[in-house]
Amino acid sequence: MTANEALRAALPRLQAAGIETAARDARVLLAHAMGIAPDRLTLHLPDTLSDQSLATYETAITARLAHQPVAQITGQRLFWGRSFKVTRDTLDPRPETEILVAEALSRPFLKLLDLGTGTGCILLSCLADMPMASGVGSDLSAAALAVARENAENLGLTARAKLVQSDWFAAIPGRFDLIVSNPPYIAQDEMAGLSPDVLNWEPHSALTPGGDGLAAYRALAQGAPARLMGGGRLLLEIGPTQAAAVSALLLAQGMTHIRILQDLDGRDRVVAAQKPQDPDSCGAL
């Protein structure tokens, strides 16, 4: 069987299962099975598939029919121009999270803290593009930290990225000039409305804190001022309806310069805030 024949056989199966991105997914999984880059697939469609490639492709298509995310099947997700390992123990990095990374890199920083690091995609992307900086990534999940550690090794960032098991700030010492987080924020009553790709395959602890979805923001707002240097920044990814509530939590803790950043679809995506300068800091009146 040629690669093209395998592709044409897989496509209607994915479509019948209600996979909205069937055409793209079929191609990405075929390239994965053949061990080639997806952008090279067209050149290899006339090739005859080896028995191993055909078996790998069938296994991948079967997994996708069960709505397992493509990134989990291939084990990789491209984020901020770099490849990150992904497993069932981590969230699949989303393109909209790159809004937070872009804002983090809009100003220099030296000490970064990423709370709930997951794959480490935010922490490691920021450190890779800020060579003078070092950072700490924390997660409650030891399995997620193992994935982040592997990603740090693959990107050559282990010397500048420390990974710590912690319940938010509990095991984190010191102060930072930038704190970032993409915490669980889906309300409990919204979980049932998630797609099967998310609901059945991604870790629920990284999706929802239960209740109204704001528990993580309450902990982050309360703890951040003590862990930020004067003038330090806090960047939080949010759900599209949470901007006002999260802004109010930060304002109540004395944070200033609160801004809402939108994603490419025009939805509220990141809350940015700043700790006031310390009264005795250099240059203060």
C-alpha positions in Angstrom: 0.0 0.0 0.0 1.3 3.4 -0.9 1.2 6.3 1.6 -1.4 8.0 -0.5 -3.7 5.0 -0.4 -3.3 4.7 3.3 -4.1 8.4 3.7 -7.2 8.1 1.5 -8.4 5.1 3.5 -7.9 6.8 6.9 -9.6 10.1 6.1 -13.3 9.0 5.8 -12.8 6.9 9.1 -11.8 10.0 11.0 -14.6 12.1 9.4 -17.2 9.5 10.3 -16.0 9.7 13.9 -16.6 13.4 14.0 -13.0 14.5 14.0 -13.2 18.1 12.8 -9.6 18.3 11.8 -9.6 14.9 10.1 -7.6 15.9 6.9 -4.8 17.6 8.9 -4.7 14.9 11.5 -4.5 12.1 9.0 -1.6 13.8 7.3 0.3 14.5 10.5 -0.2 11.0 11.8 1.0 9.5 8.5 4.1 11.6 8.5 4.7 10.5 12.1 4.3 6.8 11.1 6.7 7.3 8.2 9.3 9.1 10.4 9.3 12.3 8.2 8.4 15.9 8.8 4.8 16.7 8.0 5.8 19.3 5.4 7.7 16.6 3.5 4.7 14.3 3.3 3.5 15.3 -0.2 6.8 14.3 -1.7 6.5 10.8 -0.2 2.8 10.1 -0.9 3.8 7.8 -3.8 6.1 5.7 -1.6 5.2 2.2 -0.6 4.7 1.9 3.2 6.8 -0.6 5.1 4.9 -3.1 7.2 6.1 -1.2 10.3 4.9 2.2 9.1 1.6 0.8 8.1 1.1 -0.8 11.5 2.2 2.4 13.2 -0.3 4.4 11.1 -3.1 2.1 11.9 -2.4 2.3 15.6 -2.3 6.1 15.4 -5.5 6.3 13.5 -7.3 4.0 16.0 -6.1 6.2 18.8 -7.4 9.3 17.1 -10.7 7.6 16.5 -10.9 7.4 20.3 -10.3 11.2 20.3 -6.8 10.9 21.8 -5.1 14.2 20.9 -2.6 14.1 18.0 0.1 15.6 20.3 -0.3 12.7 22.7 -0.2 10.2 19.8 3.0 11.6 18.3 4.4 12.6 21.7 5.3 16.1 20.5 3.7 19.6 20.2 5.3 22.6 18.4 5.1 25.7 20.7 6.8 29.0 20.2 8.9 27.5 17.4 10.2 24.6 19.5 9.1 20.9 19.9 7.9 19.9 23.4 7.3 16.4 24.6 3.6 15.9 25.6 2.0 13.0 27.6 -1.3 12.3 29.3 0.2 13.8 32.4 0.4 17.3 30.9 -1.8 19.8 29.2 -1.3 19.9 25.4 0.2 23.4 24.9 -2.2 25.7 23.1 -1.3 28.4 20.5 -3.1 31.0 22.6 -0.7 30.5 25.4 2.0 32.0 23.1 0.3 35.4 23.9 1.6 35.1 27.5 5.1 34.2 26.3 5.2 37.1 23.9 4.2 39.5 26.7 6.8 37.9 29.1 9.5 38.5 26.5 8.4 42.1 25.8 10.6 43.3 28.7 13.9 42.0 30.1 13.8 39.8 33.2 16.5 37.9 35.2 14.5 35.7 37.6 11.4 33.9 36.3 8.9 31.7 38.2 6.4 29.5 36.3 3.7 28.1 38.5 2.0 25.0 37.3 4.6 24.4 34.6 3.3 21.2 33.0 5.4 20.5 30.0 7.5 23.5 30.8 6.6 25.2 27.6 6.2 28.7 29.0 9.2 28.5 31.3 11.5 27.0 28.7 10.3 29.2 25.8 11.0 32.3 27.9 14.4 31.2 29.1 15.5 30.1 25.6 14.8 33.6 24.3 16.2 35.4 27.3 19.7 34.0 27.6 20.7 36.0 30.7 17.7 34.8 32.7 17.2 31.8 35.0 14.0 30.3 36.2 12.0 28.0 38.4 9.1 25.9 37.2 6.8 24.3 39.8 4.0 21.7 39.5 2.1 19.6 42.0 2.4 16.6 39.6 5.7 14.7 39.8 4.8 13.1 36.4 4.4 16.5 34.8 7.7 17.6 36.2 9.4 14.6 34.7 8.1 15.7 31.3 9.3 19.2 31.9 12.7 17.9 32.9 13.0 16.0 29.7 12.0 19.0 27.7 14.6 21.1 29.5 17.3 18.6 28.7 16.3 18.4 25.0 16.5 22.2 24.8 19.8 22.5 26.6 18.3 24.5 29.4 18.9 22.4 32.5 21.5 24.8 33.8 19.1 27.7 33.9 15.8 25.9 34.7 15.1 24.5 38.2 12.0 22.3 38.5 10.3 21.9 41.9 7.3 20.0 43.2 5.1 22.6 44.9 1.6 23.5 45.7 1.7 27.0 44.2 4.1 29.0 46.3 4.5 26.5 49.2 7.9 25.2 48.3 9.2 28.3 46.4 11.8 30.5 48.2 13.1 33.9 47.0 11.7 36.7 44.9 11.3 37.1 41.2 11.0 39.9 38.7 8.5 37.9 36.6 5.9 35.3 37.7 3.8 33.5 35.1 1.1 30.9 35.2 -1.4 29.1 33.1 -3.4 27.6 36.0 -6.5 25.3 35.9 -9.4 27.7 35.4 -12.4 25.8 34.0 -15.4 25.9 36.3 -16.7 22.5 37.5 -20.1 22.9 35.7 -18.3 23.7 32.4 -16.3 20.5 32.3 -19.1 18.4 30.7 -19.1 20.8 27.7 -15.4 20.1 26.8 -14.6 18.2 23.7 -13.8 14.5 24.2 -10.2 15.2 23.1 -9.8 17.3 26.3 -12.3 15.8 28.7 -11.2 12.2 28.3 -7.5 12.6 27.7 -6.0 15.6 29.5 -5.4 15.7 33.3 -8.4 17.1 35.0 -6.2 18.6 37.8 -4.6 20.9 35.2 -8.0 21.8 33.7 -10.2 22.7 36.7 -9.8 23.5 40.4 -13.5 22.8 40.8 -16.1 25.2 41.9 -16.2 28.5 40.1 -12.8 28.0 38.4 -11.1 30.9 40.3 -9.5 29.0 43.2 -6.0 29.1 41.6 -6.3 32.8 40.9 -7.1 33.5 44.6 -4.0 31.6 45.7 -1.8 33.3 43.0 -3.1 36.8 43.8 -2.6 36.3 47.5 0.9 34.9 47.2 2.4 36.8 44.3 3.1 40.2 46.0 5.4 38.6 48.6 7.3 36.7 45.8 7.7 39.6 43.4 10.5 42.2 43.5 9.3 45.8 43.5 8.2 46.6 39.9 8.0 42.9 39.1 5.4 41.6 36.7 2.7 38.9 37.0 1.2 37.3 33.9 -1.8 34.9 34.2 -3.6 33.1 31.4 -7.4 33.2 32.0 -10.6 31.8 30.5 -12.4 34.3 28.2 -15.0 35.3 30.8 -12.6 35.7 33.8 -10.9 39.0 33.2 -12.9 41.2 35.5 -12.9 38.6 38.4 -9.1 38.0 38.2 -8.4 41.7 37.8 -10.4 42.4 41.0 -8.4 39.8 42.9 -5.1 41.3 41.9 -6.3 44.9 42.6 -7.3 43.8 46.1 -3.8 42.6 46.8 -2.3 46.0 45.7 -1.2 45.0 42.2 -1.1 47.9 39.7 -0.9 48.5 35.9 -3.5 45.8 35.3 -4.1 45.1 31.6 -6.1 42.5 29.7 -4.4 41.0 26.6 -6.5 39.3 23.9 -5.7 36.4 21.7 -5.9 36.3 17.9 -9.6 35.5 18.1 -10.3 38.7 20.1 -11.0 36.8 23.4 -9.6 37.9 26.7 -6.6 35.6 27.3 -4.0 37.1 29.7 -4.1 39.4 32.7 -0.9 41.4 33.2 -0.2 43.2 36.5 2.7 44.8 38.3 3.9 45.1 41.9 4.5 48.7 42.9 8.1 49.7 43.4 9.5 49.1 46.9 9.6 52.4 48.7 13.3 52.0 49.6 14.3 50.8 46.1 16.9 52.6 44.1 15.5 55.7 42.6 12.4 55.8 44.8 11.2 59.1 46.1 
